[in-house]
Amino acid sequence: MPVLTPPSLRCVSLRRQVIAALWPYRVAFLVALVQVGFIAAAELLKPWPLKVIIDHVLGGQPLSWFGGSDWSRELLLLVACSGLVVIYLVLGALNVWNNYTTIRIGQSMVNDLRGTLYDHLQRLSLAFHNRRHVGDLLYRVTADTYAIQTLTMNGVFPILTSLVLLVGMTIVMLRLDWVLTLLALAVCPVLFGTITAMSGRINAAATVARERESAIYSLVQRTMAAIRVIQAFTKEEEEQRRFLSASRASLAANLRLYVLQTCYAGIVNVVIAIGTAAVVWVGARHVMSGTLSVGELVVFTAYLASLYGPINTISQTLGLIEGAKAGLARVHEILAVERDLPEGQRVLERAHLRGEITFEQVTFGYTPDRPVLHTVNLRVAPGQTVAIVGPTGAGKSTLVSLLPRFYDPQAGRILLDGTDLREFTLASLRRQIAMVLQPPLVFPLSIKENIAYGRPAASMEAIEQAARLARIHETIMRLPHGYDTVVGEQGATLSEGERQRLTIARAILRDAPILILDEPTSSVDAETEALIMEGLEQLMAGRTTFIIAHRLSTVRRADVILVLRGGQIVEQGTFAELLRRQGAFAALYHTQFRTQEEPRRAVS
């Protein structure tokens, strides 16, 4: 059952998140606030040239400022018009400067939040990523992170700006006519009551809209990743219907959000119109009674628009904040996920690593109620090569995934040189392991960058040597740009066998004391397999190696063969020993491996 957080606590948490994100940019934020002060002053000056023109140029009233009584009407008109232009020029320059400052602060905060979220996602376990949709996480990183900019620079900052203007306008308007000012401010309780009534609905609608939008990301990502299967089974029309259904749901959710926001803005505008009409009606009566000049009424009406502008901005911004809060909540939902792989404290140094690996009563399942491995016990001596065989689903890949701590056992422990793996830092542990996994993963980078992915500082000579041992150097040299050739997304411009040999070269260059090879030669022909294994044998010398094997040649070379069935080691020993026992391995040999040996006998 989900734990519900009280609204007050959520507000406190949100406030702390915003302050923490803004703190590194506090100096720039203070500069932006000073800019707001200048902008407010310029806004307050805007109506006064019009008052001078109406009351003193057209109305003939004497002007007591700056010796203005000695000025001719023509000079006064010129000064007033010039002043109006200067005020707008200064105001425009201040707004550009302020927008640059605030947008730069907002973008910096978005970048910080994205970096934090991306780093956190990379460090969460594979168990977490197996439960989540890639598209949803992509949407949170790329779209939801903008919420911090919306909350601060598009939310908190406009409210502060509006409050400064509101205070300034109120002070000036009170000096002009306190009755009209109080009448203008009478609409504020109605406006803020509307804000309170609508904010909850807007927040809920914004949350649903973001969830529906992220569902589209997930659907598109899944479709693009499986495009070969979709085309092979001619499922394009069905996937199109599924996409359009998700798109309609997303657009409907956004439409509801827009309708709520529009209704909200409409109510605010009607309330403001009522307040404006009341002020104009009373102000006109004051002019007719002689207590207020026409110029003062024009100034007051201009200030009224400027007074309601900040109030309207505050109300609109609070609605915007409600939508942004939904996005920020989705980001912090991921950030709140604690790592289920606790970080160890010991740094594993290669100089002190022998490579002895021990499994003690290890039990593991991707879900607690469905264990994949059951009480596995195993000891591997330093430098041994261990072949793991068994039927599909026996737990072979799961077993080797526990060594780099992609997952932790639910029971039991795994020791490296007598120390529990959980005592080592993840980075130092994984630096001592080189892996060739299935399916072979190639990045849309150059061939050179793909091979050097685990050792980016490796020399070109070392990269070429790794490629030669993986028997892919000649293939690379035939490419248009050799090692600088950029491969397609997911290695689409390479064959399956070429991708596999590329990942083998990557593991060779890693030069780690522990190797994990998930059937490294499954996608190559027998001749290339023999050449690759010759190179791997040089690499495996003196290293503790685990090979998930489906080919007889791989099994024969192993020092120890493990036979997995139903998540348990049912047999282990050398190739000759296991055949003599006539047990599980012998049965597997007669059904799977013997057919691989017959062509060799025929050739010999």
Beta strands, then each sheet from edge to edge (+ up, - down):
strand 1: 357-364
strand 2: 373-380
strand 3: 385-389
strand 4: 411-416
strand 5: 419-420
strand 6: 433-436
strand 7: 514-518
strand 8: 544-548
strand 9: 560-565
strand 10: 568-573
sheet 1: 2+ 1- 4+ 5-
sheet 2: 6+ 7+ 8+ 3+ 9+ 10-
end
